[in-house]
């Protein structure tokens, strides 16, 4: 979907793998320095450090295991110890620790008291730091986990808005607009969904901008939904007046899930501040855009209009943004696969041998023959193997073979 200039600066892109690449690069650099500083003891120190990391991670996993087993075994895991084990402990870490211990036993070596003291001290520091939240995930890591696993509030609201409303309203919108345009032409046949960044969606757009005035409703759509017989869905047409008194007519509405985000930010029990609300609105915009673009029934039937809250004090900012989107759509061309061939330009004329070949081919196969139904063609039975036949021009002219 094409976006209006300025929206790319507001809507965050998905996070890349740059931190992982930087971590690998720094780790490789640190290993090189460690190897250069102490070549003789490098293998032994590396094995000891890996053992420390494995032990401390396993011990903290056992602490998590105790909580889940004692207090949540039946409710969360239906009493299955294997599921608790998979949720709390990292199998790869345990296998790594077991391999190091096995290597020490088979090699006939053992840890000295100094090395054991180092392992114990490292585990104690790690467990204390982890329990106090010092080594906890940063806000960026939490945000990335929630975005990757689709765990944000915005993901649920976007999917609910699509599956519960847009999925069956947008495909039917074309018929409703076609029925309406017999009386009055619309500036755009799409549904314009307004998404204010502050999530404050008024009941009437004219409360924010008196240049956006309700005109009339489109014919209603009635469906049986979740036990409600003939539930009614309808969309409204608004008249937008520009700065030069030009008028536009389009179907628009606010995204109703944003009201949920706004009310959550106003409720103390939700723990949802203004900064989190803005992040969720932008994530809602990006998620909804991806969902609708991937939907064959909804593609090219909508337009998401992001309303920046920095221009809240301007009386006609809303009408200018809507008109900007309407004017941008005039230059867009959306072709259906069936109609795409009709819009192609005329090809360049062919010359030379290619043109002669195509003219002979057209004469051999007429248009009626090409458009007729296919028929089966049978040949008379012949020998499986026949003698060679000379087809050269010299043979036809002289009757002899040179």
C-alpha positions as CSV (number, residue, x, y, z in Angstrom):
1,X,0.0,0.0,0.0
2,X,1.3,3.4,-0.9
3,X,1.6,5.8,2.0
4,X,1.5,9.6,2.2
5,X,4.8,11.4,2.7
6,X,5.5,11.7,6.4
7,X,4.0,8.4,7.6
8,X,7.2,6.5,7.2
9,X,8.8,8.8,9.8
10,X,6.1,7.8,12.3
11,X,5.4,4.2,11.7
12,X,8.2,2.0,13.2
13,X,9.6,-0.7,10.9
14,X,10.2,-4.3,12.2
15,X,13.4,-4.7,14.1
16,X,16.3,-6.3,12.2
17,X,19.0,-8.7,13.3
18,X,21.6,-6.0,13.7
19,X,22.1,-6.6,17.5
20,X,22.9,-10.2,16.8
21,X,25.4,-9.4,14.1
22,X,27.1,-6.8,16.4
23,X,27.2,-9.4,19.2
24,X,28.9,-12.0,17.0
25,X,31.4,-9.4,15.8
26,X,32.3,-8.3,19.3
27,X,32.5,-11.9,20.6
28,X,34.9,-12.8,17.8
29,X,37.0,-9.8,18.6
30,X,37.0,-10.6,22.3
31,X,38.0,-14.2,21.6
32,X,41.0,-13.1,19.5
33,X,42.2,-10.7,22.2
34,X,41.8,-13.4,24.8
35,X,43.7,-15.9,22.7
36,X,46.6,-13.4,22.1
37,X,46.8,-12.5,25.8
38,X,46.9,-16.0,27.2
39,X,47.4,-18.7,24.6
40,X,48.5,-21.4,27.0
41,X,45.5,-21.3,29.4
42,X,42.9,-20.3,26.8
43,X,41.3,-23.7,26.4
44,X,41.1,-24.4,30.1
45,X,39.7,-20.9,30.9
46,X,37.1,-21.2,28.1
47,X,36.0,-24.6,29.4
48,X,35.7,-23.2,32.9
49,X,33.7,-20.1,31.8
50,X,31.3,-22.3,29.7
51,X,30.8,-24.5,32.7
52,X,30.0,-21.5,34.9
53,X,27.5,-20.1,32.4
54,X,25.8,-23.5,32.1
55,X,25.6,-24.1,35.8
56,X,24.2,-20.7,36.6
57,X,21.6,-20.9,33.9
58,X,20.6,-24.4,35.0
59,X,20.3,-23.3,38.7
60,X,18.1,-20.4,37.8
61,X,15.9,-22.7,35.7
62,X,15.6,-25.0,38.7
63,X,14.3,-22.0,40.7
64,X,11.7,-21.4,38.0
65,X,10.9,-25.2,38.0
66,X,10.2,-25.1,41.8
67,X,7.6,-22.3,41.4
68,X,5.8,-23.9,38.4
69,X,5.8,-27.3,40.0
70,X,4.5,-26.3,43.4
71,X,2.0,-23.6,42.5
72,X,1.0,-24.1,38.9
73,X,1.5,-27.7,38.0
74,X,-2.2,-28.6,37.7
75,X,-3.6,-25.3,36.4
76,X,-1.0,-24.5,33.8
77,X,0.6,-27.9,32.9
78,X,-2.1,-30.5,33.8
79,X,0.3,-32.1,36.2
80,X,2.8,-33.1,33.4
81,X,6.4,-32.7,34.7
82,X,7.8,-32.9,31.2
83,X,6.0,-29.7,30.1
84,X,7.3,-27.9,33.2
85,X,10.8,-29.1,32.4
86,X,10.6,-27.8,28.8
87,X,9.2,-24.5,30.0
88,X,11.8,-23.8,32.7
89,X,15.0,-25.4,31.6
90,X,17.1,-25.1,28.4
91,X,17.9,-28.5,27.1
92,X,20.9,-27.4,25.1
93,X,22.5,-25.8,28.2
94,X,22.0,-28.9,30.2
95,X,23.5,-31.1,27.5
96,X,26.5,-28.7,27.3
97,X,27.2,-28.9,31.0
98,X,26.9,-32.7,30.9
99,X,29.4,-32.9,28.0
100,X,31.9,-30.8,29.8
101,X,31.6,-32.9,33.0
102,X,31.9,-36.1,30.9
103,X,35.0,-34.7,29.2
104,X,36.6,-34.0,32.5
105,X,35.8,-37.5,33.8
106,X,37.0,-39.3,30.7
107,X,40.1,-37.1,30.5
108,X,41.1,-38.0,34.1
109,X,41.1,-34.4,35.1
110,X,39.2,-32.6,37.8
111,X,38.5,-29.1,38.9
112,X,40.8,-27.6,41.4
113,X,39.6,-25.9,44.6
114,X,40.3,-22.5,43.0
115,X,38.3,-23.4,39.9
116,X,35.4,-24.7,42.0
117,X,35.4,-21.5,44.0
118,X,35.2,-19.5,40.8
119,X,32.2,-21.6,39.6
120,X,30.4,-21.2,42.9
121,X,31.1,-17.4,43.1
122,X,30.0,-16.9,39.4
123,X,26.7,-18.8,40.1
124,X,26.0,-16.8,43.2
125,X,26.6,-13.5,41.5
126,X,24.4,-14.5,38.6
127,X,21.5,-15.8,40.7
128,X,21.5,-12.6,42.9
129,X,21.7,-10.3,39.8
130,X,18.9,-12.3,38.1
131,X,16.6,-12.3,41.1
132,X,17.1,-8.6,41.7
133,X,16.3,-7.8,38.0
134,X,19.8,-6.5,37.1
135,X,20.1,-9.0,34.3
136,X,16.5,-8.8,33.3
137,X,15.5,-8.1,29.7
138,X,15.6,-4.5,28.7
139,X,12.4,-2.7,27.4
140,X,13.7,-3.1,23.9
141,X,14.1,-6.8,24.3
142,X,10.6,-7.1,25.8
143,X,9.2,-5.1,23.0
144,X,10.9,-7.2,20.3
145,X,9.7,-10.5,21.9
146,X,6.1,-9.2,22.0
147,X,6.3,-8.0,18.4
148,X,7.8,-11.2,17.0
149,X,5.4,-13.5,18.9
150,X,2.4,-11.2,18.2
151,X,1.8,-10.7,21.9
152,X,1.0,-7.0,22.0
153,X,-2.4,-5.5,22.6
154,X,-2.3,-4.0,19.1
155,X,-1.9,-7.3,17.5
156,X,-5.1,-8.7,19.1
157,X,-7.1,-5.5,18.4
158,X,-6.0,-5.5,14.7
159,X,-6.9,-9.1,14.1
160,X,-10.2,-8.6,15.9
161,X,-11.0,-5.5,13.8
162,X,-10.2,-7.5,10.7
163,X,-12.0,-10.8,11.4
164,X,-15.0,-9.3,13.2
165,X,-15.7,-6.4,10.8
166,X,-13.4,-5.5,7.9
167,X,-13.3,-9.1,6.5
168,X,-16.9,-9.0,5.4
169,X,-17.6,-5.3,5.2
170,X,-14.8,-4.4,2.7
171,X,-15.7,-7.1,0.1
172,X,-19.3,-5.9,0.1
173,X,-18.3,-2.2,0.0
174,X,-17.8,-2.3,-3.8
175,X,-21.4,-3.3,-4.4
176,X,-22.7,-0.7,-2.0
177,X,-20.6,2.1,-3.6
178,X,-21.7,0.9,-7.1
179,X,-25.3,1.1,-6.0
180,X,-24.8,4.6,-4.6
181,X,-22.8,6.1,-7.4
182,X,-25.8,5.9,-9.7
183,X,-27.0,8.9,-7.8
184,X,-23.7,10.7,-6.9
185,X,-20.1,10.2,-7.8
186,X,-17.7,9.5,-4.9
187,X,-14.1,10.9,-4.9
188,X,-12.9,7.4,-3.9
189,X,-14.6,4.0,-3.7
190,X,-12.4,2.9,-0.7
191,X,-13.2,2.9,3.0
192,X,-11.0,5.5,4.7
193,X,-10.1,4.4,8.2
194,X,-8.9,7.2,10.4
195,X,-6.2,6.4,13.1
196,X,-5.3,9.2,15.4
197,X,-2.0,8.7,17.2
198,X,-3.5,9.8,20.5
199,X,-6.3,7.1,20.1
200,X,-8.9,9.7,20.8
201,X,-11.6,8.8,18.2
202,X,-14.6,11.2,18.5
203,X,-18.1,10.0,17.7
204,X,-18.4,12.7,15.1
205,X,-15.5,13.8,12.9
206,X,-17.0,17.3,12.6
207,X,-16.2,17.7,16.3
208,X,-12.5,17.9,15.3
209,X,-13.0,19.6,11.9
210,X,-16.1,21.4,10.7
211,X,-15.0,20.8,7.1
212,X,-15.8,17.1,7.5
213,X,-19.6,16.9,7.5
214,X,-21.8,13.8,7.5
215,X,-23.6,13.4,4.2
216,X,-25.6,10.1,4.3
217,X,-25.2,6.4,4.9
218,X,-24.6,3.6,2.4
219,X,-27.1,0.7,2.2
220,X,-26.8,-1.5,5.2
221,X,-25.3,-5.0,5.3
222,X,-27.1,-7.5,7.5
223,X,-25.5,-10.7,8.7
224,X,-26.1,-13.3,11.3
225,X,-23.2,-13.0,13.7
226,X,-22.5,-14.8,17.0
227,X,-26.2,-15.5,17.7
228,X,-27.4,-12.1,16.7
229,X,-29.9,-12.4,13.8
230,X,-29.6,-9.9,11.0
231,X,-26.9,-7.7,12.7
232,X,-26.7,-4.5,10.8
233,X,-23.4,-2.9,9.5
234,X,-23.4,0.4,7.7
235,X,-20.8,2.9,6.5
236,X,-21.2,6.6,6.3
237,X,-20.4,9.0,3.5
238,X,-18.9,12.4,4.5
239,X,-18.5,15.6,2.6
240,X,-15.0,17.2,2.9
241,X,-14.5,20.8,2.0
242,X,-11.0,22.0,1.0
243,X,-9.3,25.3,1.5
244,X,-10.3,26.5,-2.0
245,X,-13.9,25.4,-1.4
246,X,-13.6,22.3,-3.5
247,X,-15.7,19.4,-2.2
248,X,-15.0,15.7,-1.9
249,X,-17.2,12.8,-1.0
250,X,-15.8,9.6,0.5
251,X,-16.6,6.8,2.9
252,X,-14.7,7.2,6.2
253,X,-14.8,6.2,9.8
254,X,-12.5,6.0,12.8
255,X,-10.9,2.7,13.8
256,X,-13.1,1.7,16.7
257,X,-10.4,-0.5,18.5
258,X,-8.5,2.7,19.2
259,X,-11.2,3.7,21.7
260,X,-10.2,0.6,23.6
261,X,-6.6,1.8,23.7
262,X,-7.6,5.2,24.8
263,X,-9.8,3.9,27.6
264,X,-7.1,1.6,28.8
265,X,-4.7,4.6,29.1
266,X,-7.3,6.3,31.2
267,X,-7.7,3.4,33.6
268,X,-5.1,3.1,36.3
269,X,-5.6,-0.7,36.6
270,X,-4.6,-1.3,33.0
271,X,-1.1,0.1,33.6
272,X,-1.1,1.7,30.2
273,X,0.6,5.1,29.9
274,X,0.5,7.6,27.1
275,X,3.9,6.5,25.7
276,X,2.7,2.8,25.6
277,X,-0.6,3.9,24.0
278,X,1.2,5.7,21.1
279,X,3.4,2.7,20.5
280,X,0.4,0.4,20.3
281,X,-1.4,2.7,17.9
282,X,1.6,2.7,15.5
283,X,1.9,-1.0,15.9
284,X,-1.9,-1.4,15.3
285,X,-1.5,0.7,12.1
286,X,1.4,-1.5,10.8
287,X,-0.3,-4.8,11.7
288,X,-3.6,-3.8,10.2
289,X,-2.0,-2.7,7.0
290,X,-0.1,-6.0,6.7
291,X,-3.3,-8.0,7.3
292,X,-5.4,-6.1,4.8
293,X,-2.7,-6.1,2.1
294,X,-2.4,-9.9,2.4
295,X,-6.1,-10.3,2.2
296,X,-7.3,-10.8,-1.4
297,X,-10.9,-9.8,-0.4
298,X,-9.8,-6.5,1.2
299,X,-6.8,-5.4,-0.9
300,X,-7.3,-2.0,-2.7
301,X,-10.6,-1.5,-0.9
302,X,-9.3,0.5,2.1
303,X,-7.1,3.5,3.0
304,X,-5.5,3.9,6.4
305,X,-5.2,7.6,7.3
306,X,-2.8,8.2,10.2
307,X,-3.6,11.4,12.1
308,X,-0.6,13.0,13.9
309,X,-1.6,14.3,17.3
310,X,1.0,17.1,17.0
311,X,-1.5,19.0,14.8
312,X,-4.4,18.6,17.2
313,X,-4.8,22.4,17.6
314,X,-5.2,23.0,13.9
315,X,-8.9,23.4,13.0
316,X,-8.7,21.9,9.5
317,X,-5.9,19.4,9.8
318,X,-8.2,16.4,9.5
319,X,-9.8,17.6,6.2
320,X,-6.3,18.4,4.7
321,X,-5.1,14.9,5.5
322,X,-8.1,13.2,4.0
323,X,-7.9,15.4,0.9
324,X,-4.2,14.5,0.6
325,X,-5.0,10.9,0.5
326,X,-7.8,11.4,-2.0
327,X,-5.6,13.3,-4.3
328,X,-2.9,10.7,-4.0
329,X,-5.3,8.0,-5.1
330,X,-5.9,9.8,-8.4
331,X,-2.5,8.9,-9.6
332,X,-2.6,5.2,-8.5
333,X,-3.4,2.5,-11.0
334,X,-4.6,-0.9,-9.6
335,X,-5.1,-3.5,-12.3
336,X,-7.0,-6.7,-12.0
337,X,-5.3,-9.8,-13.5
338,X,-8.1,-10.2,-16.1
339,X,-8.0,-6.6,-17.2
340,X,-4.3,-6.2,-17.1
341,X,-3.9,-7.3,-20.8
342,X,-6.4,-4.7,-21.9
343,X,-4.3,-1.8,-20.5
344,X,-1.0,-2.9,-22.1
345,X,0.3,-0.7,-24.9
346,X,0.7,-1.7,-28.5
347,X,3.9,-3.7,-29.1
348,X,6.5,-2.4,-31.5
349,X,6.1,-3.6,-35.1
350,X,8.3,-6.6,-36.0
351,X,10.6,-6.5,-38.9
352,X,12.7,-8.9,-41.0
353,X,12.5,-12.7,-40.7
354,X,10.5,-12.6,-37.5
355,X,7.7,-10.6,-39.1
356,X,7.6,-13.0,-42.2
357,X,7.4,-16.0,-39.9
358,X,4.6,-14.5,-37.8
359,X,2.6,-13.6,-41.0
360,X,3.0,-17.1,-42.3
361,X,1.9,-18.5,-38.9
362,X,-1.2,-16.3,-38.8
363,X,-2.1,-17.4,-42.3
364,X,-1.8,-21.1,-41.4
365,X,-3.9,-20.7,-38.2
366,X,-6.8,-18.5,-38.6
367,X,-8.5,-16.8,-35.6
368,X,-11.6,-19.0,-35.9
369,X,-9.4,-22.1,-35.7
370,X,-7.6,-20.8,-32.6
371,X,-10.8,-20.0,-30.9
372,X,-12.6,-23.3,-31.7
373,X,-12.7,-26.2,-29.3
374,X,-9.7,-28.6,-29.4
375,X,-10.2,-31.8,-31.3
376,X,-8.3,-35.1,-31.2
377,X,-6.3,-35.9,-34.3
378,X,-5.3,-39.6,-35.1
379,X,-2.7,-40.8,-37.6
380,X,-2.8,-44.1,-39.5
381,X,-0.6,-46.8,-38.0
382,X,2.8,-47.0,-39.4
383,X,6.0,-49.0,-38.8
384,X,7.8,-48.3,-35.6
385,X,11.1,-47.6,-37.5
386,X,11.4,-46.1,-41.0
387,X,14.3,-45.3,-43.2
388,X,15.9,-41.9,-43.3
389,X,14.3,-39.3,-45.5
390,X,16.4,-36.6,-47.1
391,X,14.8,-33.2,-46.8
392,X,17.6,-30.8,-47.9
393,X,17.1,-28.4,-50.6
394,X,19.9,-29.9,-52.7
395,X,18.2,-33.2,-52.7
396,X,14.9,-31.7,-54.0
397,X,16.6,-29.8,-56.7
398,X,19.0,-32.3,-58.2
399,X,17.4,-35.6,-57.1
400,X,20.8,-36.9,-56.0
401,X,22.6,-36.7,-52.9
402,X,26.0,-35.0,-52.8
